[in-house]
């Protein structure tokens, strides 16, 4: 083996072994990241938020969308998640920015209707519950959080739009 091949081979083997050590799976077997495992404090925070906001399940949300009774639909996932597909008509407003961006969406600095109907969803129900609570804490009175997994929306064959 040449002097050039040996160091590169060692680097490749080291990278593969680190990947295996971090994921617990050989590189070719890892097709998707494992589901997140959050501390109990995070689960408790989301559970507390869900107790303080109005929740609907996926089928109820679908009916609201179909009947045009969902109001302003906000997708609080990150921009890259939104770009992969979203509920038609939804506006992307990432959870980490919602307290700042909601005002422009509602016409600020003109008078903002604090009773504007808003329905929020995310990938699995956690971020939208936290975002709904934040909007409630800001004084909005007609906010609904969708307790669903977005992948289940897709699997159910419900409509999904892509940005133009």
Backbone bond lengths (Angstrom), bond angles and torsions (degrees), N, CA, C in turn:
res aa  C-N    CA-C-N  psi(-1)  N-CA   C-N-CA  omega(-1)  CA-C   N-CA-C  phi
1 X - - - 1.450 - - 1.523 108.38 -
2 X 1.335 117.51 140.38 1.456 120.26 -177.58 1.520 110.39 -76.58
3 X 1.334 115.54 163.86 1.466 121.38 178.72 1.529 110.43 -63.32
4 X 1.350 117.56 -29.70 1.469 122.34 -178.40 1.532 111.44 -73.37
5 X 1.318 117.76 -40.27 1.460 121.73 -174.81 1.520 111.25 -71.72
6 X 1.317 117.53 -41.38 1.454 121.17 -175.26 1.537 113.39 -56.35
7 X 1.344 121.04 -50.73 1.472 119.98 -179.72 1.530 112.12 -63.65
8 X 1.334 117.22 -37.80 1.460 119.62 -179.45 1.516 111.07 -69.73
9 X 1.316 116.76 -38.24 1.463 120.61 177.19 1.522 109.53 -62.85
10 X 1.309 115.79 -43.02 1.466 120.19 178.83 1.526 110.61 -62.42
11 X 1.322 117.08 -40.37 1.467 120.75 179.66 1.522 111.05 -65.17
12 X 1.318 116.84 -40.87 1.471 120.91 179.14 1.515 110.10 -65.40
13 X 1.334 116.39 -45.05 1.466 119.63 179.04 1.530 111.50 -64.02
14 X 1.317 117.28 -39.36 1.459 121.04 177.95 1.522 110.52 -63.83
15 X 1.340 117.77 -43.81 1.468 121.48 178.48 1.513 111.33 -60.92
16 X 1.330 116.28 -44.16 1.463 120.38 -179.73 1.519 110.89 -65.05
17 X 1.337 116.42 -40.69 1.465 118.56 -179.47 1.522 110.95 -68.52
18 X 1.332 118.00 -35.23 1.471 120.35 176.46 1.522 110.77 -66.50
19 X 1.324 117.25 -40.96 1.456 120.83 177.46 1.518 110.06 -61.33
20 X 1.327 115.93 -44.00 1.464 120.63 179.57 1.524 110.09 -63.74
21 X 1.339 116.65 -42.18 1.464 120.28 -178.72 1.518 111.39 -66.32
22 X 1.349 118.31 -36.67 1.467 121.48 -178.10 1.517 112.84 -76.67
23 X 1.312 117.36 -35.85 1.463 119.70 -175.56 1.511 112.94 -100.17
24 X 1.347 116.38 -19.62 1.450 119.69 -177.30 1.519 112.44 77.74
25 X 1.328 116.80 6.84 1.463 120.99 -179.30 1.519 108.54 -134.05
26 X 1.325 117.11 148.40 1.456 118.33 174.53 1.520 109.89 -61.63
27 X 1.334 119.18 151.74 1.462 121.97 -176.18 1.521 114.18 -52.02
28 X 1.332 119.92 -42.84 1.451 120.69 -176.68 1.529 112.40 -70.65
29 X 1.326 118.97 -19.71 1.461 121.38 -178.34 1.524 112.08 -85.59
30 X 1.322 118.68 -14.63 1.458 122.23 -176.91 1.522 109.88 -87.68
31 X 1.335 117.06 101.69 1.459 120.35 -179.66 1.517 112.47 -104.52
32 X 1.307 118.24 -23.23 1.454 121.85 179.73 1.515 108.60 -145.58
33 X 1.337 116.37 150.50 1.455 117.83 178.95 1.526 109.82 -66.66
34 X 1.323 115.71 149.48 1.461 117.95 178.22 1.523 109.93 -66.89
35 X 1.329 117.78 156.07 1.461 118.72 178.23 1.527 109.82 -61.98
36 X 1.321 116.33 145.90 1.466 118.68 -177.47 1.523 110.85 -65.34
37 X 1.298 114.37 145.18 1.457 121.19 176.31 1.524 106.36 -119.81
38 X 1.328 115.84 100.35 1.451 120.48 -175.65 1.521 111.14 -94.11
39 X 1.310 116.47 156.27 1.469 119.78 175.37 1.534 110.30 -63.27
40 X 1.310 115.43 158.03 1.466 121.04 178.79 1.525 111.83 -56.11
41 X 1.332 117.18 -32.32 1.467 120.05 -178.50 1.527 111.49 -63.99
42 X 1.324 117.65 -34.72 1.470 121.18 178.40 1.526 109.48 -69.88
43 X 1.332 115.68 -46.89 1.472 119.12 178.47 1.529 110.52 -59.86
44 X 1.331 117.23 -38.42 1.465 121.37 179.41 1.530 110.76 -66.81
45 X 1.323 117.45 -39.58 1.467 121.53 178.88 1.527 110.51 -62.72
46 X 1.337 116.90 -45.09 1.461 121.06 179.21 1.529 109.93 -65.82
47 X 1.323 117.49 -42.97 1.467 121.05 179.86 1.527 110.65 -61.78
48 X 1.326 116.85 -40.97 1.468 120.35 178.46 1.520 110.75 -64.80
49 X 1.324 117.32 -40.90 1.468 120.92 178.26 1.519 110.07 -62.72
50 X 1.333 117.05 -42.04 1.462 120.58 -179.32 1.528 111.91 -63.51
51 X 1.321 117.04 -27.94 1.470 120.54 177.77 1.525 112.12 -74.64
52 X 1.331 116.17 -21.38 1.464 120.65 -175.57 1.520 114.51 -98.54
53 X 1.329 117.28 -7.94 1.460 119.73 -177.46 1.522 109.84 -121.19
54 X 1.328 114.98 162.26 1.459 120.17 175.47 1.525 108.11 -76.29
55 X 1.331 116.38 129.00 1.458 122.20 -179.86 1.518 110.66 -114.44
56 X 1.328 116.01 143.43 1.466 121.79 169.91 1.521 107.68 -131.33
57 X 1.318 116.09 152.79 1.464 122.07 176.56 1.525 109.11 -87.63
58 X 1.319 115.68 171.97 1.460 122.19 -175.15 1.526 112.87 -57.65
59 X 1.323 118.23 -46.40 1.467 119.92 -177.21 1.529 111.78 -64.58
60 X 1.320 116.44 -37.43 1.467 120.03 176.97 1.533 110.31 -66.97
61 X 1.319 116.64 -40.53 1.461 121.53 176.32 1.522 110.58 -60.92
62 X 1.334 116.39 -45.16 1.472 120.74 178.45 1.520 110.65 -57.41
63 X 1.338 116.87 -44.16 1.468 120.83 178.52 1.528 110.74 -63.68
64 X 1.331 117.03 -40.51 1.465 120.77 178.21 1.525 110.70 -61.41
65 X 1.331 116.61 -43.29 1.468 121.14 179.69 1.524 109.53 -64.61
66 X 1.340 116.78 -47.33 1.461 121.30 -178.91 1.522 111.96 -59.51
67 X 1.333 116.07 -38.27 1.465 121.29 -177.23 1.531 111.72 -91.00
68 X 1.317 115.48 6.28 1.471 121.86 -178.60 1.527 111.69 54.33
69 X 1.347 115.35 43.20 1.460 122.02 -179.84 1.524 111.97 -116.12
70 X 1.332 117.31 16.31 1.463 120.56 -178.49 1.528 111.99 -92.07
71 X 1.334 117.11 -7.86 1.459 119.89 -177.68 1.519 110.54 67.46
72 X 1.308 115.52 -141.67 1.460 121.90 177.72 1.531 107.25 -78.89
73 X 1.329 116.77 114.43 1.462 121.27 -179.59 1.524 107.92 -92.91
74 X 1.331 115.22 123.15 1.464 121.07 -178.67 1.519 110.29 -115.10
75 X 1.312 115.67 124.56 1.458 123.17 173.85 1.523 105.74 -93.89
76 X 1.332 117.49 110.48 1.462 120.46 -174.03 1.526 113.19 -95.06
77 X 1.344 116.34 15.81 1.461 119.93 175.43 1.530 109.39 -76.16
78 X 1.309 116.22 170.23 1.459 121.85 176.60 1.526 109.50 -66.33
79 X 1.330 116.12 159.58 1.460 121.58 -177.83 1.531 112.38 -55.87
80 X 1.332 117.60 -42.02 1.465 119.84 -178.05 1.527 111.27 -66.43
81 X 1.320 118.73 -32.15 1.461 121.61 176.50 1.529 109.96 -68.85
82 X 1.318 115.76 -43.22 1.460 122.31 179.01 1.528 110.56 -60.19
83 X 1.321 116.33 -42.41 1.463 121.33 -178.66 1.525 112.27 -63.34
84 X 1.323 117.25 -24.63 1.472 120.97 178.49 1.523 111.98 -75.35
85 X 1.331 117.67 -14.91 1.453 122.54 178.86 1.512 110.77 144.43
86 X 1.335 115.64 144.50 1.459 121.15 -176.23 1.516 110.03 -149.57
87 X 1.323 115.74 166.39 1.457 121.26 176.27 1.529 107.02 -66.67
88 X 1.334 118.38 127.35 1.468 120.12 -178.33 1.535 111.88 -52.31
89 X 1.318 114.31 132.82 1.462 120.96 179.87 1.514 114.27 90.55
90 X 1.326 117.88 -10.68 1.464 120.80 -179.11 1.524 110.79 -71.98
91 X 1.319 114.74 144.38 1.456 122.92 176.08 1.524 106.92 -102.05
92 X 1.331 116.53 132.68 1.462 119.84 178.63 1.514 110.05 -81.54
93 X 1.323 115.58 123.95 1.450 122.35 177.61 1.521 106.96 -145.00
94 X 1.348 117.52 88.35 1.461 120.27 -175.55 1.526 113.03 -51.38
95 X 1.310 114.55 141.78 1.459 121.74 -176.44 1.528 112.06 -51.95
96 X 1.298 117.94 -38.94 1.462 120.86 -177.97 1.509 114.35 -70.45
97 X 1.334 117.68 -9.09 1.464 121.14 -177.54 1.521 113.06 -122.63
98 X 1.311 117.71 -2.08 1.463 121.18 -169.98 1.525 112.90 -59.89
99 X 1.321 117.75 -38.36 1.468 120.22 -178.78 1.524 111.92 -63.48
100 X 1.320 116.95 -23.61 1.459 121.88 -178.67 1.525 112.55 -96.64
101 X 1.317 117.01 -38.22 1.465 120.94 -175.29 1.525 114.38 -84.93
102 X 1.310 118.57 -21.15 1.467 120.21 -174.64 1.528 111.46 -62.35
103 X 1.306 116.64 -32.81 1.465 120.53 -174.90 1.520 111.65 -63.59
104 X 1.323 116.99 -47.90 1.465 120.12 179.52 1.526 110.02 -62.29
105 X 1.336 117.41 -39.41 1.464 121.91 179.29 1.530 110.97 -59.58
106 X 1.331 116.12 -31.34 1.470 121.06 -177.48 1.521 113.23 -99.35
107 X 1.347 117.32 10.43 1.460 120.63 171.94 1.510 116.83 92.92
108 X 1.324 118.89 9.72 1.454 121.11 177.00 1.522 108.78 -57.86
109 X 1.330 120.84 138.28 1.456 128.79 22.59 1.529 115.42 -92.07
110 X 1.331 117.22 -1.41 1.465 117.64 174.17 1.519 108.24 -64.08
111 X 1.303 116.33 169.14 1.461 120.92 -179.36 1.531 109.85 -56.88
112 X 1.320 116.30 132.56 1.458 122.95 -179.93 1.519 108.14 -104.53
113 X 1.328 116.44 130.43 1.460 121.56 176.79 1.523 107.83 -77.46
114 X 1.324 116.74 107.07 1.463 121.65 -177.79 1.528 111.89 -72.59
115 X 1.335 116.40 -4.62 1.464 120.98 176.67 1.534 111.52 -103.23
116 X 1.331 117.06 13.08 1.459 120.76 177.50 1.522 108.98 -56.77
117 X 1.323 115.60 129.99 1.462 119.25 178.92 1.518 109.55 -74.76
118 X 1.335 115.60 125.61 1.456 122.57 178.65 1.517 108.92 -131.63
119 X 1.327 116.19 137.41 1.460 122.18 176.39 1.517 107.44 -124.64
120 X 1.325 116.26 122.45 1.455 121.94 -174.32 1.523 110.70 -111.14
121 X 1.328 115.59 140.61 1.464 120.53 172.68 1.518 109.28 -139.02
122 X 1.338 114.93 163.89 1.463 121.43 177.41 1.521 108.19 -146.15
123 X 1.314 117.91 -153.81 1.463 121.38 -177.41 1.521 112.72 -79.09
124 X 1.348 117.13 -33.77 1.464 118.27 -175.03 1.519 114.96 -144.63
125 X 1.315 118.30 6.27 1.458 121.18 175.32 1.509 116.12 100.85
126 X 1.318 118.30 -13.34 1.463 121.03 -178.30 1.515 113.58 -79.13
127 X 1.324 116.62 -52.72 1.468 119.70 -177.91 1.513 111.98 -64.00
128 X 1.344 117.12 -37.62 1.462 118.14 -178.77 1.527 110.68 -70.59
129 X 1.325 118.51 -31.67 1.469 120.24 175.43 1.522 110.14 -65.19
130 X 1.330 116.72 -44.76 1.472 120.47 178.66 1.527 111.10 -65.42
131 X 1.328 117.01 -41.57 1.469 120.61 179.02 1.529 110.62 -66.56
132 X 1.328 117.15 -39.43 1.470 120.61 177.99 1.527 110.48 -62.02
133 X 1.323 115.73 -41.47 1.471 119.44 178.44 1.523 109.85 -64.63
134 X 1.326 117.56 -40.08 1.471 120.42 178.12 1.528 110.83 -60.92
135 X 1.332 116.94 -43.64 1.466 119.99 178.66 1.526 110.57 -64.57
136 X 1.312 116.66 -40.07 1.467 121.12 176.26 1.532 109.96 -61.40
137 X 1.326 116.60 -43.85 1.474 120.91 178.27 1.522 112.07 -62.89
138 X 1.338 117.21 -27.61 1.466 121.29 177.01 1.526 112.10 -78.70
139 X 1.328 116.23 -10.45 1.460 119.84 177.45 1.517 115.27 111.43
140 X 1.325 118.63 0.69 1.458 120.64 177.35 1.531 108.68 -72.98
141 X 1.312 116.09 138.16 1.467 120.29 -170.36 1.525 114.76 -111.87
142 X 1.321 119.01 -4.78 1.460 120.75 -174.49 1.531 109.91 -132.27
143 X 1.328 115.11 61.50 1.463 121.81 -175.33 1.529 109.04 -115.21
144 X 1.333 115.66 132.75 1.464 121.93 179.31 1.519 108.93 -122.93
145 X 1.320 115.85 138.72 1.458 122.64 177.79 1.522 108.90 -108.84
146 X 1.325 116.47 131.61 1.466 120.84 179.62 1.524 108.81 -91.69
147 X 1.322 115.22 118.07 1.459 121.69 -179.13 1.531 108.03 -92.71
148 X 1.334 115.16 84.46 1.468 120.68 -177.39 1.516 109.94 -149.65
149 X 1.316 114.84 166.79 1.460 122.85 171.77 1.530 105.79 -102.97
150 X 1.325 116.75 121.16 1.461 119.95 -176.42 1.529 111.97 -58.02
151 X 1.323 117.88 -36.18 1.469 120.32 177.63 1.525 111.06 -59.07
152 X 1.327 117.72 -31.71 1.468 120.56 177.44 1.534 110.96 -69.95
153 X 1.324 116.78 -32.85 1.471 121.73 174.09 1.527 108.99 -59.57
154 X 1.323 114.51 -47.32 1.465 120.34 -179.46 1.532 110.02 -64.62
155 X 1.332 116.88 -47.69 1.473 121.15 -178.86 1.525 112.19 -61.69
156 X 1.339 116.93 -30.50 1.464 120.76 179.12 1.538 111.80 -73.15
157 X 1.323 116.68 -8.74 1.456 120.65 -179.67 1.512 113.19 82.03
158 X 1.336 116.55 14.53 1.463 120.18 178.09 1.522 108.93 -70.77
159 X 1.327 117.61 156.94 1.475 119.87 -174.16 1.526 112.90 -63.81
160 X 1.323 114.48 139.89 1.456 122.83 176.91 1.518 106.59 -132.61
161 X 1.312 116.28 130.57 1.463 122.26 177.75 1.511 109.68 -105.35
162 X 1.313 114.99 161.25 1.473 122.61 175.39 1.522 107.76 -124.85
163 X 1.342 117.58 147.44 1.470 118.72 177.98 1.517 110.90 -60.08
164 X 1.331 115.60 149.90 1.475 120.46 179.39 1.495 110.63 -88.67
